[in-house]
Amino acid sequence: MHSTNAFSDFVTVRGVTLHVRRWGRPDAPTLFMLHGWMDVSASFQFVVDALAGDWQVIAPDARGFGLSDWPVAQHGGQYWFSDYLGDLDGLLDHYAPTGEVNLVGHSMGANVVCLYAGVRPERVRRVVDLEGFGMPATRPEQSPRRLHGWLDELREPPTLRSYASLADVAARLTKTNPRLAPHRAAFLAEHWARRGDDGRYHLLADPAHKMRGPLLYRLDEVMAVWAQVRAKVLHVEAADSATLASLAGKVPIDAFKARFDAFPDWREKHVEDAGHMVHHDQPEQIAALIEAFCA
């Protein structure tokens, strides 16, 4: 892209004001990018920098993250996954009210775009899923324990630690992802945290996101939605994805990934020397894959 400076919009969707980063010309072909859990839209800066073509990139901070409203922090309770779908629907009505769109999502954001493509199949042209797998399948008998844990979380809500400096925030990022280059960690730290009145740096994430919630992940329902997707889907995965291995647990990887058979038109690419944050570790490869697939 010729210009990689981001502009900020604030768009109110269903009473929640969402911060949206935009790169590129408004009349260029558009890519909508959704970040993952405990992340922010600035996470896509390195991919945007690596795009060779002329694109507009639109990336929101999800509710409760970054500079978007934190409605749960304000009113108590928790975040519901379906709200992310509603927010995406509202943002598409705002930025692209007609026609089909290209959706890119990482991790949690990938789960959002894959579901949205099945719920509004007529609205989606291409889907790029970066390290999005869904969650482990659950069984009904797990429900009592889940509800019990949720009630305990309501009594003692989760918290997030604070940091003495942005350098400490950057160090936390590189501890989680040793492949993250220092200059990228420093950039992300500036968007990941903000200095509070106490002089310490607090993550731009509502701690309520750490609540597991009372509902089980119902894989059969998710696959039923995926089966309605008309768009071509590109799944991008780290060659030795620790996230996939963790989610699969004792289930063989091939058996876990059989869920993707639900998509009518699905293909995958593996990226070497990358972890879960593939767009941080290999942004040039990710940008090239997105451009080739969405061109």
C-alpha positions in Angstrom: 0.0 0.0 0.0 1.2 3.5 -0.8 0.0 4.9 2.6 0.1 2.9 5.7 -1.0 5.6 8.2 -4.2 4.6 10.0 -7.2 6.9 10.4 -9.6 6.5 13.4 -13.4 6.4 13.1 -15.8 6.0 16.0 -19.0 4.2 14.9 -21.9 3.5 17.2 -23.5 0.1 16.7 -26.4 -0.9 18.9 -25.6 1.6 21.5 -21.9 0.7 21.7 -19.3 3.0 20.2 -16.6 1.0 18.3 -13.2 2.4 17.4 -12.3 1.5 13.8 -8.9 1.8 12.1 -8.8 2.5 8.4 -5.9 2.4 6.1 -5.8 3.3 2.3 -8.1 5.0 0.0 -11.9 4.7 0.5 -12.5 3.9 -3.1 -9.9 1.0 -3.1 -11.0 -2.7 -2.8 -11.7 -3.3 0.8 -10.5 -5.9 3.4 -12.3 -6.1 6.7 -9.9 -7.4 9.4 -11.0 -8.7 12.9 -8.5 -9.2 15.6 -8.2 -12.0 18.2 -8.9 -12.3 21.9 -7.0 -9.9 24.1 -5.8 -8.0 21.1 -6.5 -4.7 19.2 -6.9 -3.7 15.6 -3.4 -2.2 15.5 -2.3 -5.8 15.4 -2.8 -5.8 11.7 -0.4 -2.9 11.0 2.5 -5.2 9.9 0.3 -7.0 7.4 -1.0 -3.6 6.1 2.5 -2.4 5.6 3.3 -5.6 3.6 0.3 -5.3 1.2 1.7 -4.8 -2.3 -1.6 -3.7 -3.9 -3.9 -0.8 -3.5 -6.4 -1.7 -0.7 -8.5 -0.1 1.9 -8.3 -2.0 5.2 -11.0 -1.5 7.9 -10.3 -3.1 11.3 -12.4 -2.5 14.4 -11.4 -2.8 18.0 -13.9 -5.4 19.3 -16.2 -4.2 22.1 -14.4 -4.3 25.3 -11.0 -4.0 23.7 -8.7 -1.1 22.6 -10.5 2.3 22.2 -14.0 0.8 21.8 -16.6 1.0 24.5 -16.3 -1.5 27.4 -20.1 -2.0 28.1 -19.5 -4.9 30.5 -17.0 -2.9 32.6 -19.6 -0.1 32.7 -22.6 -2.3 33.6 -21.3 -5.6 35.0 -21.9 -9.0 33.5 -20.0 -10.6 30.6 -19.4 -10.5 26.9 -21.5 -12.8 24.5 -20.0 -14.1 21.3 -23.1 -13.4 19.4 -22.6 -9.7 20.1 -19.4 -9.8 17.9 -21.6 -11.0 15.0 -24.0 -8.2 15.6 -21.2 -5.6 15.7 -19.8 -6.9 12.5 -23.2 -6.7 10.8 -23.6 -3.1 11.9 -20.2 -2.1 10.8 -20.7 -3.7 7.3 -24.1 -1.8 7.1 -22.1 1.4 7.8 -19.1 0.9 5.5 -20.4 -1.5 2.8 -24.2 -1.5 2.9 -24.4 -3.4 -0.5 -22.5 -6.1 -2.3 -20.1 -8.7 -1.0 -17.1 -8.2 1.3 -13.8 -9.7 2.0 -13.4 -10.8 5.6 -10.1 -11.6 7.4 -10.0 -12.7 11.0 -7.4 -13.9 13.4 -8.2 -16.4 16.2 -11.4 -15.2 17.9 -11.9 -12.8 14.9 -11.6 -15.8 12.6 -14.3 -17.6 14.4 -16.5 -14.5 14.1 -16.0 -14.1 10.3 -16.5 -17.8 9.6 -19.8 -17.8 11.5 -20.9 -14.5 9.9 -20.2 -15.9 6.4 -22.7 -18.7 7.2 -25.3 -16.4 8.7 -25.1 -13.8 5.9 -23.8 -15.9 3.0 -25.0 -13.4 0.4 -22.8 -10.7 2.0 -19.4 -12.4 1.9 -17.1 -12.9 -1.0 -14.0 -14.3 0.6 -13.0 -15.4 4.1 -9.4 -15.6 5.3 -9.2 -17.5 8.6 -5.8 -17.0 10.4 -5.4 -19.6 13.1 -9.1 -19.9 13.8 -10.2 -23.4 14.8 -13.3 -23.2 16.9 -13.2 -24.6 20.4 -13.1 -28.3 21.6 -16.4 -30.1 21.3 -18.4 -30.3 24.5 -20.8 -32.7 26.1 -24.1 -31.9 27.8 -22.9 -33.4 31.1 -20.3 -30.6 31.3 -23.0 -28.0 31.7 -23.4 -28.2 35.6 -19.7 -27.6 36.2 -19.6 -24.8 33.7 -22.6 -23.0 35.3 -21.0 -23.5 38.7 -17.8 -21.9 37.6 -19.6 -19.0 36.0 -21.4 -18.2 39.2 -18.1 -18.2 41.0 -16.7 -15.8 38.4 -19.6 -13.5 39.0 -18.7 -13.4 42.7 -15.0 -12.8 42.1 -14.6 -11.2 38.6 -11.2 -11.8 36.9 -8.5 -9.1 36.8 -5.6 -8.1 34.6 -2.2 -7.2 35.9 -0.7 -3.7 35.2 2.9 -2.8 34.2 5.4 -0.2 35.3 6.3 0.9 31.8 5.6 0.3 28.1 8.9 -1.6 27.9 7.5 -4.0 30.4 4.4 -4.4 28.3 6.6 -5.1 25.2 8.5 -7.7 27.3 5.2 -9.4 28.2 4.4 -9.6 24.5 7.8 -11.1 23.6 7.5 -13.6 26.4 4.2 -14.8 25.0 5.7 -14.8 21.4 9.5 -15.1 21.3 9.4 -14.7 17.5 8.1 -11.1 17.9 10.7 -8.6 16.8 11.6 -6.0 19.4 10.5 -3.0 17.2 7.1 -4.7 16.6 6.7 -5.4 20.3 7.4 -1.7 21.1 4.8 -0.6 18.5 2.2 -3.0 19.8 2.8 -2.1 23.4 1.8 1.5 22.6 -1.6 0.3 21.3 -2.0 -2.5 23.8 -1.8 -0.5 27.0 -2.5 3.0 28.4 -1.0 4.8 31.3 -3.5 5.2 34.2 -3.9 7.8 36.9 -1.7 5.5 39.1 1.2 5.9 36.7 1.1 2.3 35.7 0.2 0.9 32.3 -3.1 -1.0 32.0 -4.0 -3.3 29.1 -6.7 -2.0 26.9 -8.9 -5.0 27.5 -11.8 -5.4 29.8 -10.9 -8.2 32.3 -14.5 -9.5 31.9 -13.3 -11.1 28.7 -11.5 -13.7 30.8 -14.9 -15.0 32.1 -15.7 -18.4 30.4 -19.4 -17.8 30.4 -22.3 -20.2 31.3 -22.8 -21.7 27.8 -21.0 -24.7 26.3 -19.5 -24.5 22.8 -21.8 -26.5 20.6 -19.8 -27.8 17.7 -22.7 -29.3 15.8 -24.5 -25.9 15.7 -21.3 -24.2 14.6 -20.8 -26.7 11.8 -24.4 -26.2 10.7 -23.6 -22.5 10.3 -20.4 -23.2 8.4 -22.3 -25.5 6.0 -24.2 -22.4 4.8 -21.1 -20.5 3.7 -21.0 -19.7 0.0 -17.7 -17.8 0.0 -14.4 -19.5 -0.7 -12.5 -19.9 2.6 -8.7 -19.9 3.1 -7.5 -21.3 6.4 -4.0 -20.2 7.3 -2.2 -22.1 10.0 1.2 -22.1 11.6 3.0 -25.3 10.5 3.4 -26.5 14.0 0.5 -24.7 15.6 0.7 -25.0 19.4 -2.8 -23.5 19.6 -4.2 -26.3 17.4 -2.4 -28.9 19.5 -3.7 -27.4 22.7 -7.3 -27.2 21.5 -7.2 -30.8 20.1 -5.9 -32.1 23.3 -6.0 -35.9 23.2 -8.0 -35.9 20.0 -5.9 -36.6 16.9 -5.3 -33.5 14.8 -6.9 -34.9 11.7 -10.0 -35.9 13.7 -10.2 -32.4 15.3 -9.8 -30.7 11.9 -12.6 -32.9 10.4 -14.9 -30.1 11.5 -13.7 -28.0 8.5 -15.4 -30.5 6.2 -18.5 -28.5 6.9 -17.3 -25.7 4.7 -18.5 -26.2 1.1 -15.3 -24.5 -0.4 -12.3 -24.7 2.0 -8.6 -24.8 1.5 -5.6 -24.3 3.8 -2.0 -23.0 3.8 0.7 -23.7 6.3 3.2 -21.0 7.3 6.7 -22.0 8.5 8.5 -20.3 11.4 5.4 -18.8 12.9 3.3 -19.3 16.0 -0.3 -18.4 16.7 0.3 -14.8 15.9 1.1 -15.6 12.3 0.4 -12.0 11.2 3.1 -10.8 13.6 5.6 -13.5 12.8 5.3 -13.6 9.0 3.3 -10.5 7.9 4.8 -10.5 4.4 3.6 -14.1 3.8 0.2 -13.4 5.3 -0.2 -10.2 3.2 0.7 -12.2 0.0 -1.8 -15.0 0.8 -4.6 -12.5 1.5 -3.9 -10.5 -1.7 -3.7 -13.6 -3.9 -6.9 -15.0 -2.4 -9.0 -11.8 -2.4 -7.7 -10.3 -5.6 
